[in-house]
Structures are given as structure tokens and as C-alpha cells.
Amino acid sequence: MTRSLSPWQSVLLGVVVVIGTALGGVGLFAVGSRGWFGKDSLTVQAGFPEIRGVEVGTRVRIQGIDAGEVIAILPPTGPDSPVVLRLRVRGDYRHLIRNSSSVQIVAEGMLGGKVIEVRAPQVTPGQPAPDMRVAEEDTMLRAEPSVELSDIIGEVRDAVASLKGAKGNIDKLGSEAVGLMRNANDAVSRGKDTMDSIKRASDTVSKLPGIRGYASPDAKDLLIRAHSSGAPNRKVLAESDLFTPGRTFLSTAGKRKLDDEVGPWANALKHKHSEVIVVSYADPTKLDDKKAQSITQQQAEEVARYLKDLKVHSMSRLMHISGQRKVHVLGMGTALPPNSEESPLPPARVEVLVFVPPT
């Protein structure tokens, strides 16, 4: 036999249930927010003429890694004003967002889903160096134009239609052909992610038996040549000497090592027709092939850029030689070096070689 609750007991029970549910929801929200973004999350902004299907919750990626999401979409203040996206990035990735970083809306896969890519600052020869300071809260980053497959198809269709309109005029036909090539070049330039898909396909081929683990013939020839001229002029530095492992920005200690050891050594080897080779290797037990290729290429480029600031490429030290010497950059990923080593080397490392042709 059950006993029914009094009105007062029913009210009290209802209040307890409501309060418990509310506290549970708040706790879950707080834990979820901390777990995804972290306590040191960073919020930045970027303005676009149109956002092409981006919604609150759209993922933000850095070097292909899910690092945050869109937390707000601010409508334009006028007909010519941009749509502003507010992006929140996890705390452990905020050091990768620089004042000169850029943001682009890209399509993911054939179904056209959208992601936001935050791209590292680009160094352009002859242009002022980008602002490499870590971005602060609510920094407005530069937005790159997005490209859709429909845009490329439309440009090609218009160009073909204009070619069909040419009535035997060879000069006009040639002019239209040049315009078509320019449109195609522009489309390819804006479609960097399409080219990434092509590269991924070539990476798949490189994993076939007998191919995986070795560098391209050009890279092999370059390194074999440097070693075949006798004992190579080489500096070997562990990845941890120059970078935080897995990162692509030189650490303070890494810059000091290049300043004190590598720069003076390479500048003392400015022989006629000498060349500099910067090559980076990854530890195959720590990274997969695709990520290792990207990281080692960026690490090698970062070291080469810094050495250029130290005038390693310049030949002005020799009075009878002017101009610059070649500086080659190789990201080897998890590939094996083409030559055998007499003593074990750090698996994740950067090597700087100065090739001096035999006299």
C-alpha cells in the first residue's frame, strides 16, 4: 500500500528536481566548454563579403588540425560592409595565431561542407616582413578570398563561350586563348585547397611498396652530390635545438643557436659556386607521413629564411664574387636519407650542408 504525498511535499520535491536539473546542465556546459576550448582560449575575427554557408559551430582548423570553431556571426552594418565571423581557438593553439595570419573559407570534400582555415603568415621576397607577434584577443585577421568549384566552372564556361564567338579571326582567337589561360591561372591560384587534394593523391602513390620512405630523385641527387664531394660540410641539429617538437616557428634558443653556430660557420664557407642545402627530417615513430611532410617542409623553410637574414646566401664576402648563392630547401618527412650514416643521428633533425664543388 502506497501513501500519496501531501501538497507541500509535492511542491518541495518539484523544486528539488528543477534545481538539480539546472545545476547539472550548468556543470555539463562548464565542463564541456573547458574541455574543448581550454582556459586560455583566444577569440579573433575576420570579415568576408559573403560567408557561403558558414554557420555557428563551423570548425576552425590550423594546419589541418581542429583547433576551434565559429562562435558568432555578426551581420554587415551596411550594403558594402563585411560579414564578421568570430572564431574561438583552443588555448594550446593560440601561439600559432599571429597578427599577420590570414583566414579563408574552404570547401571540405565533394559535398561542399565548409571549414575555416587559419593560415600562417607568408614571407614574400622584397616585401616587408610580416608581423609575427602573437595575436591578442579580438584581433581582426586578414580574410583571403574563398573559391568555389562553381566559380571555376563559370569562368571556364565564359571563356569557352567567348572562344566559340570568334569567327576565324586568328588574332582574336589568340587573344581569347591568352585570356582563358589567365583565368585558369587565377582559378588555380585561388584554389589552393584543390591543389592540396592533388598532392594528397600523389602522397598515396608514394606509399606504394618500394616507394614509401624515400625522397624524390631531385632531393636524392642533391644530397648524394653534397656527400660525394668528400666529407660534407654539415651541421646537424636536433629538432628540439631549434623548435618546440612538432612546431614550425623557431624558438628563442633555436635562433640563438643559428646566430652563434650555424650562421658564422656557413658564412666562412663562401667558396665560388658553393650552395647551401637546408634539409629537415621527422621521427617516423611520432608523426604520420602526411603531417611529417608538411612540418619538415615548413621547418626547413623557416631555418632557410632565418639564415638568409644572417646573409648566408650572399657572396659579397669575396671581393671577386658578387650576387647570391643557391639555397635549397628540402622537407623529407619520414623519408630515409639517401646515404648511409656512420653514426646514429637524431631521427627528428635539421641539417645544414654547404656543398663546395671540387676544384
Secondary structure as GFF3:
##gff-version 3
##sequence-region A 1 359
A	DSSP	alpha_helix	7	37	.	.	.	ID=ss1
A	DSSP	beta_strand	42	48	.	.	.	ID=ss2
A	DSSP	beta_strand	59	62	.	.	.	ID=ss3
A	DSSP	beta_strand	65	74	.	.	.	ID=ss4
A	DSSP	beta_strand	83	89	.	.	.	ID=ss5
A	DSSP	three_ten_helix	91	96	.	.	.	ID=ss6
A	DSSP	beta_strand	102	108	.	.	.	ID=ss7
A	DSSP	beta_strand	113	119	.	.	.	ID=ss8
A	DSSP	beta_strand	140	143	.	.	.	ID=ss9
A	DSSP	alpha_helix	149	164	.	.	.	ID=ss10
A	DSSP	alpha_helix	170	190	.	.	.	ID=ss11
A	DSSP	alpha_helix	192	206	.	.	.	ID=ss12
A	DSSP	alpha_helix	217	228	.	.	.	ID=ss13
A	DSSP	beta_strand	233	238	.	.	.	ID=ss14
A	DSSP	alpha_helix	239	242	.	.	.	ID=ss15
A	DSSP	alpha_helix	252	257	.	.	.	ID=ss16
A	DSSP	pi_helix	258	262	.	.	.	ID=ss17
A	DSSP	alpha_helix	263	267	.	.	.	ID=ss18
A	DSSP	beta_strand	275	281	.	.	.	ID=ss19
A	DSSP	alpha_helix	289	309	.	.	.	ID=ss20
A	DSSP	beta_strand	327	331	.	.	.	ID=ss21
A	DSSP	beta_strand	349	355	.	.	.	ID=ss22
###
